[in-house]
Amino acid sequence: MERAHRAVTLTGAMCLAVACRIEGSLPHRLCSGHGDMQAIRVAHPSGIVEAGATVFQRGNGWHVESGRVYRTARRLMQGEVAIAPFEGEGDR
């Protein structure tokens, strides 16, 4: 409690990217005036998540065609395994 989480969920970042593309929403108003806005960057204590969305208006509603998240690969685990040599030809 009282501490920011160290990361942003990918679904949360995609939802924010979608909201930034919907005209009239609060996130859209906060993002407007920042160029073409193909992607947004969300900063958090562990780094930055980049997310984007393709959204269009049809009739009275908004439709999401796609949402995307850009992330880099990182090593999650590293280890070593010891393998004993075979004793004889029949053991293979």
N, C-alpha and C positions, 0 to 999 in steps of 0.2 A: 504494500500500500504506500501511497504518496511518492512512488517512484515510477517514472515512465518505463514501459516495457522496452527491452533492448532491440526489438525488431518490429516491423510492420508486416502484417499478414499479406500474402499476395492477393487474396481475394479482396481485402480491404483497399489495397492500392488500385486494383482494377475497378472497383466500385467508385472510388474517388475519381479515377480517370474518366469513367462514364459520366459522372455528375458534372465534371468540368466541361464536357462537350454539350450538355443540355442547356440551351439558352433559357435564361430566366432563373436558373438555380443559383444558389449562393456560391457554390464552388466556381460556376461559370463566371459570375461577376468578379470573383477574386482573381481568376486567371485571365480575364479579358484584357486586351492590350499587350499581350506577350507574344506577338507574332502568330504563326500558323498553329501553334500548340499541338503538334503531332504527338508529343509525349509530355507527361508531367514528371517531376522529380520530387519524391517524398523523402525528406531527411528524417532520420531517427538515430538513436544513440549508437547503433552498430554500423551505420553507413547510409547509403542512399538507394532507394528502389525507384526504378524508372518504369512507368506504366503508360499505356495508351489505349485508345478505344476508337472504334468507328461507330458513329451514332447518326441516325437520320430521323427526320420527322415525317410521319405519314398520317394525314388526317389530323385528328386532335391529339395524337399520342406520339411518343418517342420510341424508337426501336433500336436496339443494340445489335449491330451486325457482328462485332467482334470486340474482344478485350484482350490485351496482351501485356505481358510483364517482361522486362528485360533484367536479367540477373547474370552475374558472373559465376563461374564454377569455382568451388573451393574444395580443398581436401577435407573430407569428413573424418577419415581414419587412416592410419598408417600402421603397419605392423610387419613382423617377420615370422616366418615359419621354419623350423628346423626339420629337415628331412633326412632320415638315416639311410645310408647306402644299403642296397640289397646284399644279402649274404651269399647267395648263389644263383645260378642260372634258373633253377626250378622255382625260385621265389617270385619271379616276375609275373 
